[in-house]
Amino acid sequence: MMEIFCFLVVSLFAGAIGLAFFLYHYRKGQFDDMEDPKYQLFREEDDAEIPK
């Protein structure tokens, strides 16, 4: 019975550490917009700066 309790505590501790790392990086903006940078190449924002 004591072994199960020990494994339970260790797994909950590991899960809490993983959650803490996720929340830290989420607040730092690591996961903000993962798809946008690869499409920035195709945007035509520079055309507005060219005088006509």
N, CA, C and O atoms as a MOPAC input file, in Angstrom:
PM7 MOZYME 1SCF
protein

 N      0.82200 1    -1.19300 1     0.00000 1
 C      0.00000 1     0.00000 1     0.00000 1
 C      0.87000 1     1.26400 1     0.00000 1
 O      0.53700 1     2.26700 1    -0.63200 1
 N      1.96400 1     1.19100 1     0.70800 1
 C      2.84600 1     2.34700 1     0.79100 1
 C      3.49600 1     2.64800 1    -0.56000 1
 O      3.76100 1     3.81000 1    -0.86900 1
 N      3.75600 1     1.62200 1    -1.36500 1
 C      4.35900 1     1.83000 1    -2.67900 1
 C      3.41900 1     2.59300 1    -3.59300 1
 O      3.85200 1     3.47500 1    -4.33500 1
 N      2.14800 1     2.26200 1    -3.54600 1
 C      1.16400 1     2.95600 1    -4.38200 1
 C      1.08800 1     4.42800 1    -3.98500 1
 O      1.02500 1     5.30600 1    -4.84500 1
 N      1.09400 1     4.69100 1    -2.69200 1
 C      1.05900 1     6.07300 1    -2.21600 1
 C      2.30000 1     6.83600 1    -2.67400 1
 O      2.20400 1     7.99900 1    -3.06700 1
 N      3.44200 1     6.19700 1    -2.62400 1
 C      4.69000 1     6.83400 1    -3.05600 1
 C      4.64700 1     7.15100 1    -4.55000 1
 O      5.02700 1     8.24900 1    -4.95800 1
 N      4.19100 1     6.20700 1    -5.36700 1
 C      4.07900 1     6.44500 1    -6.80900 1
 C      3.06200 1     7.53600 1    -7.11500 1
 O      3.25600 1     8.33100 1    -8.03500 1
 N      1.99300 1     7.57600 1    -6.35600 1
 C      0.97400 1     8.60000 1    -6.54900 1
 C      1.53900 1     9.98800 1    -6.25200 1
 O      1.30300 1    10.93200 1    -7.00500 1
 N      2.27100 1    10.10800 1    -5.17500 1
 C      2.85900 1    11.39800 1    -4.80900 1
 C      3.88600 1    11.84000 1    -5.85100 1
 O      3.91400 1    13.00700 1    -6.24400 1
 N      4.71900 1    10.91700 1    -6.29200 1
 C      5.74200 1    11.25600 1    -7.28800 1
 C      5.09400 1    11.67500 1    -8.60600 1
 O      5.53300 1    12.64300 1    -9.22600 1
 N      4.06700 1    10.96600 1    -9.03600 1
 C      3.41900 1    11.31500 1   -10.30400 1
 C      2.67100 1    12.64100 1   -10.20400 1
 O      2.67300 1    13.41600 1   -11.16000 1
 N      2.04200 1    12.91600 1    -9.08400 1
 C      1.38000 1    14.21100 1    -8.91600 1
 C      2.39600 1    15.35300 1    -8.87300 1
 O      2.13800 1    16.43700 1    -9.39600 1
 N      3.53400 1    15.11100 1    -8.25800 1
 C      4.59600 1    16.11200 1    -8.21800 1
 C      5.13600 1    16.38200 1    -9.62200 1
 O      5.36000 1    17.53500 1    -9.99100 1
 N      5.34400 1    15.33200 1   -10.39800 1
 C      5.83300 1    15.49800 1   -11.77000 1
 C      4.79900 1    16.23600 1   -12.62300 1
 O      5.16200 1    17.07800 1   -13.44500 1
 N      3.53000 1    15.92900 1   -12.43600 1
 C      2.48000 1    16.63500 1   -13.16500 1
 C      2.40900 1    18.10100 1   -12.79100 1
 O      2.18200 1    18.95500 1   -13.64800 1
 N      2.60300 1    18.39700 1   -11.51200 1
 C      2.58800 1    19.79100 1   -11.06200 1
 C      3.76900 1    20.56400 1   -11.64200 1
 O      3.63000 1    21.73100 1   -12.00800 1
 N      4.91500 1    19.92400 1   -11.72400 1
 C      6.08300 1    20.58000 1   -12.33100 1
 C      5.83000 1    20.84200 1   -13.81700 1
 O      6.16100 1    21.91500 1   -14.32000 1
 N      5.25100 1    19.87400 1   -14.51600 1
 C      4.92800 1    20.06800 1   -15.92700 1
 C      3.92600 1    21.18100 1   -16.13200 1
 O      4.06400 1    21.98400 1   -17.05500 1
 N      2.91900 1    21.23500 1   -15.27900 1
 C      1.92500 1    22.30300 1   -15.36700 1
 C      2.55700 1    23.66000 1   -15.08100 1
 O      2.22600 1    24.65000 1   -15.73400 1
 N      3.46100 1    23.70900 1   -14.11400 1
 C      4.13900 1    24.96500 1   -13.79500 1
 C      4.98500 1    25.44500 1   -14.97600 1
 O      4.98200 1    26.63400 1   -15.29300 1
 N      5.70700 1    24.53200 1   -15.62900 1
 C      6.48900 1    24.91200 1   -16.80800 1
 C      5.58300 1    25.40000 1   -17.93100 1
 O      5.89700 1    26.38500 1   -18.59800 1
 N      4.46900 1    24.72000 1   -18.14100 1
 C      3.54100 1    25.13500 1   -19.18900 1
 C      2.98500 1    26.53000 1   -18.90300 1
 O      2.96900 1    27.38300 1   -19.79100 1
 N      2.53400 1    26.76700 1   -17.68100 1
 C      1.96600 1    28.06900 1   -17.34500 1
 C      3.00800 1    29.18100 1   -17.43000 1
 O      2.69100 1    30.29600 1   -17.84500 1
 N      4.23300 1    28.88800 1   -17.04400 1
 C      5.30300 1    29.88500 1   -17.13700 1
 C      5.53300 1    30.29700 1   -18.59000 1
 O      5.60700 1    31.48700 1   -18.89700 1
 N      5.64600 1    29.32500 1   -19.46900 1
 C      5.91300 1    29.63700 1   -20.87400 1
 C      4.67900 1    30.20800 1   -21.56300 1
 O      4.80800 1    30.99700 1   -22.49900 1
 N      3.50100 1    29.82800 1   -21.12200 1
 C      2.27700 1    30.39900 1   -21.68200 1
 C      2.18800 1    31.88500 1   -21.34600 1
 O      1.79500 1    32.69100 1   -22.18900 1
 N      2.54800 1    32.24300 1   -20.13300 1
 C      2.50800 1    33.65200 1   -19.73400 1
 C      3.60300 1    34.46600 1   -20.40400 1
 O      3.44500 1    35.67200 1   -20.58900 1
 N      4.70100 1    33.83500 1   -20.76700 1
 C      5.78700 1    34.52900 1   -21.46100 1
 C      5.49000 1    34.72100 1   -22.94300 1
 O      6.21700 1    35.44300 1   -23.62500 1
 N      4.42200 1    34.08000 1   -23.46100 1
 C      4.04300 1    34.26000 1   -24.85200 1
 C      4.63600 1    33.24000 1   -25.79700 1
 O      4.66400 1    33.46600 1   -27.00700 1
 N      5.10400 1    32.13500 1   -25.28100 1
 C      5.72900 1    31.11400 1   -26.12100 1
 C      4.73500 1    30.51200 1   -27.11700 1
 O      5.12300 1    30.13500 1   -28.22200 1
 N      3.46700 1    30.41900 1   -26.73900 1
 C      2.47400 1    29.75000 1   -27.57500 1
 C      1.49300 1    30.72300 1   -28.21300 1
 O      0.39400 1    30.31700 1   -28.59000 1
 N      1.85700 1    31.98700 1   -28.34300 1
 C      0.90200 1    32.98700 1   -28.81000 1
 C      0.41000 1    32.72400 1   -30.22500 1
 O     -0.77400 1    32.45100 1   -30.42000 1
 N      1.26600 1    32.79600 1   -31.18500 1
 C      0.82400 1    32.63400 1   -32.56700 1
 C      1.87100 1    31.81900 1   -33.30900 1
 O      2.87000 1    32.36000 1   -33.78400 1
 N      1.64200 1    30.55200 1   -33.40300 1
 C      2.63900 1    29.67000 1   -33.99300 1
 C      2.51500 1    29.56800 1   -35.51300 1
 O      3.47900 1    29.19100 1   -36.18000 1
 N      1.37000 1    29.88900 1   -36.06300 1
 C      1.14900 1    29.74900 1   -37.49900 1
 C      1.45300 1    31.03300 1   -38.27100 1
 O      1.74100 1    30.96800 1   -39.46600 1
 N      1.39700 1    32.16700 1   -37.64000 1
 C      1.52400 1    33.44200 1   -38.34100 1
 C      2.89700 1    33.69000 1   -38.96100 1
 O      2.95300 1    34.19400 1   -40.08300 1
 N      3.99900 1    33.36600 1   -38.30100 1
 C      5.30000 1    33.71700 1   -38.90600 1
 C      5.55600 1    33.09500 1   -40.27000 1
 O      6.23300 1    33.70800 1   -41.09500 1
 N      5.04600 1    31.91400 1   -40.53200 1
 C      5.32100 1    31.31600 1   -41.83900 1
 C      4.49900 1    31.94600 1   -42.95700 1
 O      4.80400 1    31.73800 1   -44.13200 1
 N      3.46400 1    32.71200 1   -42.61700 1
 C      2.66000 1    33.38100 1   -43.63800 1
 C      3.03000 1    34.85300 1   -43.79800 1
 O      2.48600 1    35.52100 1   -44.67800 1
 N      3.92600 1    35.37200 1   -42.98600 1
 C      4.30800 1    36.77700 1   -43.09900 1
 C      5.02700 1    37.06400 1   -44.40800 1
 O      5.00700 1    38.19500 1   -44.89200 1
 N      5.64800 1    36.07100 1   -44.97000 1
 C      6.36200 1    36.24100 1   -46.22900 1
 C      5.41100 1    36.61300 1   -47.36700 1
 O      5.79600 1    37.33900 1   -48.28300 1
 N      4.18000 1    36.12300 1   -47.31300 1
 C      3.23500 1    36.31100 1   -48.40900 1
 C      2.38300 1    37.56200 1   -48.27000 1
 O      1.58800 1    37.85900 1   -49.16100 1
 N      2.52200 1    38.28800 1   -47.20000 1
 C      1.72700 1    39.50100 1   -47.01900 1
 C      2.30900 1    40.62900 1   -47.85500 1
 O      3.51800 1    40.68700 1   -48.07800 1
 N      1.46200 1    41.50400 1   -48.30500 1
 C      1.89400 1    42.60400 1   -49.16200 1
 C      1.82700 1    43.92000 1   -48.39900 1
 O      1.24200 1    44.88700 1   -48.88800 1
 N      2.40400 1    43.96900 1   -47.23400 1
 C      2.39500 1    45.19300 1   -46.43400 1
 C      3.36100 1    46.23100 1   -46.98400 1
 O      3.17200 1    47.42700 1   -46.75900 1
 N      4.38300 1    45.80100 1   -47.69400 1
 C      5.36600 1    46.73600 1   -48.23700 1
 C      4.80700 1    47.54800 1   -49.40200 1
 O      5.34700 1    48.60800 1   -49.71600 1
 N      3.75800 1    47.08600 1   -50.04000 1
 C      3.18200 1    47.80300 1   -51.17500 1
 C      2.59200 1    49.14900 1   -50.75900 1
 O      2.54600 1    50.07200 1   -51.57200 1
 N      2.15000 1    49.27500 1   -49.53500 1
 C      1.56300 1    50.53300 1   -49.08200 1
 C      2.62700 1    51.61300 1   -48.90800 1
 O      2.29400 1    52.79800 1   -48.93500 1
 N      3.87100 1    51.25000 1   -48.73400 1
 C      4.94000 1    52.22200 1   -48.52700 1
 C      5.48000 1    52.78900 1   -49.84100 1
 O      6.14300 1    53.82500 1   -49.82600 1
 N      5.21700 1    52.14800 1   -50.96000 1
 C      5.72400 1    52.59900 1   -52.25400 1
 C      4.85300 1    53.74700 1   -52.76200 1
 O      3.64700 1    53.56400 1   -52.92700 1
 N      5.43300 1    54.93200 1   -53.01500 1
 C      4.62200 1    56.04600 1   -53.52500 1
 C      4.21700 1    55.79200 1   -54.97600 1
 O      4.99900 1    55.27000 1   -55.77100 1
 N      3.00100 1    56.16400 1   -55.30000 1
 C      2.48200 1    55.95400 1   -56.66400 1
 C      2.43300 1    57.23900 1   -57.43900 1
 O      2.02400 1    57.24400 1   -58.60000 1

